[in-house]
Amino acid sequence: MGEPTPGNALFVAERIRRGWHTQEAFAAAYRDHALAIGEAADISVRQVRRWESDRPGWPCRDARRVRMT
């Protein structure tokens, strides 16, 4: 079998640096922030896993409107 791929290490490192130590915590914080800024965007843990994969692709337009700075 092949070696495991590192995935989107920058995304994972930034998530953890900001205090979201689990994908569930990030998804919940995203949902809370979206509501706070009046956006009806939501993401699942499955979507966070996709963003953390080695081929993450771009978030959909609705997800990109929620900027967590």
C-alpha positions as CSV (number, residue, x, y, z in Angstrom):
1,M,0.0,0.0,0.0
2,G,1.1,3.6,-0.5
3,E,2.1,6.0,2.1
4,P,-0.6,8.2,3.7
5,T,-1.0,11.6,2.0
6,P,-0.5,14.7,4.2
7,G,-3.7,16.3,3.1
8,N,-4.2,20.1,3.4
9,A,-1.7,20.5,6.2
10,L,-2.0,24.3,6.2
11,F,-5.7,24.2,6.7
12,V,-5.4,21.7,9.5
13,A,-2.6,23.7,11.2
14,E,-4.6,26.9,11.0
15,R,-7.7,25.3,12.4
16,I,-5.8,23.9,15.4
17,R,-3.9,27.2,15.9
18,R,-7.2,29.0,16.2
19,G,-8.3,26.6,18.9
20,W,-10.6,24.3,16.9
21,H,-8.9,21.0,17.8
22,T,-11.6,18.8,16.1
23,Q,-13.4,19.0,12.8
24,E,-16.6,19.1,14.8
25,A,-15.5,22.2,16.7
26,F,-14.6,24.0,13.5
27,A,-18.0,23.1,11.9
28,A,-19.8,24.4,15.0
29,A,-17.7,27.6,15.1
30,Y,-18.4,28.1,11.4
31,R,-22.1,27.7,11.8
32,D,-22.2,30.1,14.8
33,H,-20.1,32.7,12.9
34,A,-22.4,32.4,9.8
35,L,-25.4,33.1,12.0
36,A,-23.8,36.0,13.7
37,I,-23.1,37.7,10.4
38,G,-26.5,37.0,9.0
39,E,-25.5,34.3,6.5
40,A,-27.5,31.1,6.1
41,A,-24.4,29.0,5.4
42,D,-23.7,25.8,7.2
43,I,-21.1,23.1,6.8
44,S,-20.8,19.5,7.9
45,V,-17.9,17.6,9.4
46,R,-17.8,15.8,6.1
47,Q,-17.2,19.1,4.3
48,V,-14.4,19.9,6.8
49,R,-12.8,16.5,6.0
50,R,-13.0,17.4,2.3
51,W,-11.2,20.7,2.9
52,E,-8.6,18.9,4.9
53,S,-8.0,16.3,2.2
54,D,-5.1,16.3,-0.2
55,R,-7.4,17.5,-3.0
56,P,-9.7,19.9,-1.2
57,G,-11.2,21.9,-4.1
58,W,-12.8,25.3,-3.6
59,P,-15.6,26.0,-1.1
60,C,-19.0,26.8,-2.6
61,R,-20.0,30.4,-3.1
62,D,-22.1,30.4,0.1
63,A,-19.3,29.0,2.2
64,R,-16.8,31.5,0.9
65,R,-19.0,34.4,2.1
66,V,-18.4,33.4,5.7
67,R,-14.9,34.7,6.5
68,M,-13.6,33.6,9.9
69,T,-10.8,36.0,10.6
